[in-house]
């Protein structure tokens, strides 16, 4: 049984094996200039949930944490609540605004949050120990990401339980405004980014009928790599996430990427949170092509 007690449906049966396994469909990749981004030509993304009027009460909002940028049309003309552009067209050298890694950040219109000091000391220790044990089991995931290793976090482990304890759930619910959030039934993954590992600009594919909230929890980071995203004002923000910090993206919302490190490594855990276990057709497809199932 899982280390977490949760309600909802069990995972749907995976579809029949495909003749050849291509890249994971979990990401929607930014197209070349002049082409419209579509989710692999397979499905439309459900409409994004509006932010709760009471959410993020204790977290500075984008308006409070971002500097004014008169030279950027998007920052002066964007209407609150309007989705970010369909896809970003940035060169590899596009500079991003640096966030303070010690301060929480919220952009509810883009459905992005940064939460430092996410777990308590005991939970952090359990996750760290669990990821150390998983290191030898990690495999190259041959997915949309370049040079990344991954493994499934055992659902009976203390590391898994850390992501559905009361503190973790409360922080995610308070940030997102989704009071019903629980850990989803998609496997929790440990991932290792090495020098040269990266992910190009992408959106996460919606796997549940109510778009999942994806947690990217940094366990250890001694690399110079960065995670960047497009805010609701059209500006790019980024940081090198420290240990015990969480970046949170709602699927189908903000474009984001992982810029490659030139040195060092970063270990993360990725977990999906949901309010309802009803799934889109993409769920079975992603499960079938998951790197750790090959």
PLY file of the C-alpha trace (Angstrom):
ply
format ascii 1.0
element vertex 294
property float x
property float y
property float z
element edge 293
property int vertex1
property int vertex2
end_header
0.00 0.00 0.00
1.00 3.62 -0.46
2.61 5.49 2.40
-0.13 8.08 1.87
-3.82 7.59 2.56
-5.77 9.19 -0.26
-9.15 8.99 -1.90
-10.05 8.75 -5.54
-9.76 6.33 -8.41
-6.87 4.03 -9.13
-4.69 4.48 -12.24
-6.37 3.48 -15.48
-4.98 0.51 -17.35
-2.16 1.47 -19.72
-2.90 1.28 -23.41
-1.44 -1.47 -25.56
2.29 -1.11 -26.18
3.17 1.01 -29.17
5.27 -0.30 -32.01
8.01 2.20 -31.22
8.45 4.38 -28.16
9.02 8.02 -29.00
9.70 10.95 -26.71
7.36 11.31 -23.76
4.17 13.20 -24.69
4.07 14.73 -21.22
5.57 17.99 -22.49
4.29 20.40 -25.12
7.40 21.78 -26.80
7.70 25.33 -28.07
7.53 25.22 -31.89
9.82 27.01 -34.28
9.07 30.67 -34.94
5.82 31.29 -36.76
4.17 27.99 -35.83
1.44 27.69 -33.25
2.03 25.46 -30.24
-0.33 22.51 -30.05
-0.15 19.55 -27.69
1.50 17.14 -30.07
-1.45 17.44 -32.43
-3.32 15.04 -30.18
-5.47 16.98 -27.75
-6.64 20.36 -26.59
-5.80 21.60 -23.13
-8.68 22.18 -20.69
-9.35 25.76 -19.69
-7.25 26.90 -16.76
-8.91 27.34 -13.39
-9.17 30.91 -12.20
-7.11 31.84 -9.17
-8.94 31.93 -5.86
-9.59 35.44 -4.59
-8.28 34.42 -1.19
-5.20 32.56 -2.35
-1.58 33.50 -1.72
-2.50 35.75 1.20
0.91 35.23 2.77
2.99 35.09 -0.42
4.01 38.25 -2.31
2.22 38.37 -5.64
3.85 39.10 -8.97
2.94 42.77 -8.70
4.79 42.99 -5.39
7.90 41.06 -6.39
8.55 42.13 -9.99
10.21 45.39 -11.02
8.39 47.65 -13.44
9.55 47.32 -17.02
8.31 50.24 -19.15
10.36 49.02 -22.09
8.45 45.74 -22.20
5.03 46.10 -23.91
3.76 42.93 -22.27
4.40 44.24 -18.76
2.45 47.44 -19.34
-0.46 46.21 -21.45
-1.29 42.74 -20.15
-4.72 42.50 -18.53
-4.75 40.61 -15.20
-6.09 37.09 -15.67
-5.19 36.88 -19.36
-3.10 33.75 -20.10
0.55 34.05 -21.04
1.45 33.92 -24.76
0.87 30.59 -26.51
4.60 29.90 -26.68
7.80 31.82 -25.96
10.29 32.69 -28.67
13.47 33.42 -26.78
17.03 32.93 -27.86
19.28 30.74 -25.69
20.89 33.92 -24.36
17.67 35.63 -23.28
18.28 37.01 -19.80
15.83 36.34 -17.01
14.98 38.29 -13.89
16.62 36.68 -10.86
14.36 35.80 -7.95
15.44 35.94 -4.32
15.76 32.26 -3.41
14.97 33.02 0.23
11.61 34.68 -0.47
8.40 33.02 -1.70
7.04 34.11 -5.07
3.52 33.84 -6.47
2.16 34.47 -9.95
-1.40 33.10 -9.69
-2.39 34.29 -13.17
0.42 32.21 -14.70
-0.18 29.44 -12.12
3.43 29.46 -10.89
4.71 29.51 -7.31
8.08 29.28 -5.58
8.11 28.02 -1.99
11.39 27.96 -0.01
11.79 25.80 3.11
9.09 23.48 1.83
9.55 20.46 4.11
10.43 20.25 7.79
13.82 18.86 8.86
12.64 15.27 9.38
10.83 15.07 6.05
13.76 16.65 4.22
16.12 14.09 5.77
13.83 11.24 4.68
13.67 12.52 1.11
17.42 13.08 0.97
18.13 9.56 2.24
15.58 8.07 -0.14
17.08 9.80 -3.17
20.57 8.68 -2.18
19.34 5.07 -2.19
17.68 5.56 -5.57
20.80 6.95 -7.20
22.05 3.52 -8.33
18.63 2.67 -9.79
18.33 5.78 -11.91
18.30 5.31 -15.67
18.64 7.63 -18.61
15.05 8.58 -19.31
15.34 9.10 -23.09
12.55 11.65 -22.89
12.11 15.23 -23.95
14.79 16.13 -21.38
18.45 15.90 -22.40
20.91 13.91 -20.29
18.64 13.37 -17.30
18.41 10.28 -15.08
15.27 9.20 -13.25
13.72 6.56 -11.00
10.37 6.02 -9.28
10.13 6.84 -5.57
8.67 3.72 -3.85
5.13 4.53 -2.65
5.76 2.73 0.66
8.85 4.80 1.48
9.26 7.63 3.97
10.44 9.81 1.11
7.10 9.32 -0.66
5.16 10.00 2.53
6.92 13.35 2.95
5.07 14.71 -0.07
1.61 14.02 1.30
2.13 15.04 4.91
0.08 17.83 6.44
2.74 20.52 5.99
3.31 19.81 2.30
-0.40 19.68 1.49
-1.16 22.85 3.44
1.57 24.81 1.66
0.39 23.69 -1.76
-3.27 24.33 -1.00
-2.57 27.79 0.41
-0.41 28.74 -2.57
-2.66 27.41 -5.34
-6.01 28.17 -3.74
-7.05 24.56 -4.41
-8.26 23.27 -1.04
-8.90 19.76 -2.35
-5.35 19.05 -3.52
-3.96 15.60 -2.71
-1.04 13.64 -4.09
-2.10 12.16 -7.42
-1.78 8.56 -8.59
0.92 9.30 -11.15
4.23 7.91 -9.82
6.48 10.26 -7.86
9.86 10.54 -9.61
13.39 11.26 -8.43
15.47 12.94 -11.13
19.14 13.80 -11.51
20.40 16.66 -13.66
24.08 16.44 -14.55
26.30 18.91 -16.43
24.67 19.40 -19.82
21.26 18.09 -18.72
18.44 20.38 -19.80
14.82 20.80 -20.85
13.86 23.22 -23.62
10.88 25.56 -23.34
7.75 23.49 -22.76
4.38 23.21 -21.05
3.36 20.17 -19.02
0.59 18.17 -20.68
-2.68 18.02 -18.77
-3.08 14.46 -17.47
-6.20 14.96 -15.35
-9.50 16.57 -16.32
-8.81 19.21 -13.70
-5.20 20.17 -14.55
-2.68 18.75 -12.13
-0.34 20.89 -10.04
3.25 19.75 -10.59
5.74 20.06 -7.74
9.46 20.28 -8.52
11.22 19.81 -5.21
14.99 20.33 -5.04
16.76 17.86 -2.76
20.33 18.98 -3.39
21.81 21.45 -5.84
25.49 22.25 -6.30
25.14 23.06 -9.99
25.03 26.35 -11.87
21.93 25.34 -13.84
18.75 27.39 -13.72
15.01 26.91 -14.00
13.20 29.67 -15.89
9.58 30.44 -16.76
7.39 33.05 -18.45
5.34 35.09 -16.00
1.87 36.48 -16.56
3.47 39.81 -17.51
5.43 38.16 -20.31
8.77 38.50 -18.54
11.14 35.60 -17.99
12.07 34.82 -14.39
14.50 32.28 -13.06
16.63 30.99 -10.24
18.98 28.21 -9.21
16.69 26.44 -6.71
18.37 25.64 -3.38
17.83 22.49 -1.34
14.39 22.14 0.27
12.73 24.56 -2.11
9.73 23.88 -4.33
8.73 25.25 -7.72
5.09 24.63 -8.57
3.55 24.78 -12.05
-0.01 24.02 -13.07
-0.13 21.81 -16.16
-1.02 23.55 -19.40
-0.10 26.96 -18.01
3.28 28.72 -17.88
6.07 27.86 -20.30
9.25 26.88 -18.50
12.64 25.31 -19.09
15.72 23.95 -17.33
18.90 25.63 -18.60
21.88 23.28 -18.65
24.54 23.46 -15.96
28.22 23.56 -16.84
29.21 21.97 -13.54
27.68 20.23 -10.54
24.48 18.21 -10.18
20.93 18.78 -9.02
18.62 16.13 -7.58
14.88 16.79 -7.60
11.64 15.01 -6.85
8.65 15.60 -9.11
5.18 14.91 -7.75
1.73 15.59 -9.21
-1.18 16.87 -7.11
-4.83 16.73 -8.09
-8.29 17.69 -6.90
-9.99 14.94 -8.91
-8.61 11.65 -10.20
-10.58 11.71 -13.48
-7.99 11.51 -16.25
-7.49 12.77 -19.78
-6.53 10.41 -22.59
-2.95 11.62 -22.21
-2.54 9.85 -18.86
-2.40 6.31 -20.27
-0.14 7.42 -23.09
2.33 9.05 -20.73
2.30 6.06 -18.39
3.00 3.70 -21.28
5.95 5.76 -22.51
7.36 6.69 -19.09
11.19 6.35 -19.10
11.29 4.15 -16.00
8.97 1.58 -17.66
11.42 0.81 -20.45
0 1
1 2
2 3
3 4
4 5
5 6
6 7
7 8
8 9
9 10
10 11
11 12
12 13
13 14
14 15
15 16
16 17
17 18
18 19
19 20
20 21
21 22
22 23
23 24
24 25
25 26
26 27
27 28
28 29
29 30
30 31
31 32
32 33
33 34
34 35
35 36
36 37
37 38
38 39
39 40
40 41
41 42
42 43
43 44
44 45
45 46
46 47
47 48
48 49
49 50
50 51
51 52
52 53
53 54
54 55
55 56
56 57
57 58
58 59
59 60
60 61
61 62
62 63
63 64
64 65
65 66
66 67
67 68
68 69
69 70
70 71
71 72
72 73
73 74
74 75
75 76
76 77
77 78
78 79
79 80
80 81
81 82
82 83
83 84
84 85
85 86
86 87
87 88
88 89
89 90
90 91
91 92
92 93
93 94
94 95
95 96
96 97
97 98
98 99
99 100
100 101
101 102
102 103
103 104
104 105
105 106
106 107
107 108
108 109
109 110
110 111
111 112
112 113
113 114
114 115
115 116
116 117
117 118
118 119
119 120
120 121
121 122
122 123
123 124
124 125
125 126
126 127
127 128
128 129
129 130
130 131
131 132
132 133
133 134
134 135
135 136
136 137
137 138
138 139
139 140
140 141
141 142
142 143
143 144
144 145
145 146
146 147
147 148
148 149
149 150
150 151
151 152
152 153
153 154
154 155
155 156
156 157
157 158
158 159
159 160
160 161
161 162
162 163
163 164
164 165
165 166
166 167
167 168
168 169
169 170
170 171
171 172
172 173
173 174
174 175
175 176
176 177
177 178
178 179
179 180
180 181
181 182
182 183
183 184
184 185
185 186
186 187
187 188
188 189
189 190
190 191
191 192
192 193
193 194
194 195
195 196
196 197
197 198
198 199
199 200
200 201
201 202
202 203
203 204
204 205
205 206
206 207
207 208
208 209
209 210
210 211
211 212
212 213
213 214
214 215
215 216
216 217
217 218
218 219
219 220
220 221
221 222
222 223
223 224
224 225
225 226
226 227
227 228
228 229
229 230
230 231
231 232
232 233
233 234
234 235
235 236
236 237
237 238
238 239
239 240
240 241
241 242
242 243
243 244
244 245
245 246
246 247
247 248
248 249
249 250
250 251
251 252
252 253
253 254
254 255
255 256
256 257
257 258
258 259
259 260
260 261
261 262
262 263
263 264
264 265
265 266
266 267
267 268
268 269
269 270
270 271
271 272
272 273
273 274
274 275
275 276
276 277
277 278
278 279
279 280
280 281
281 282
282 283
283 284
284 285
285 286
286 287
287 288
288 289
289 290
290 291
291 292
292 293
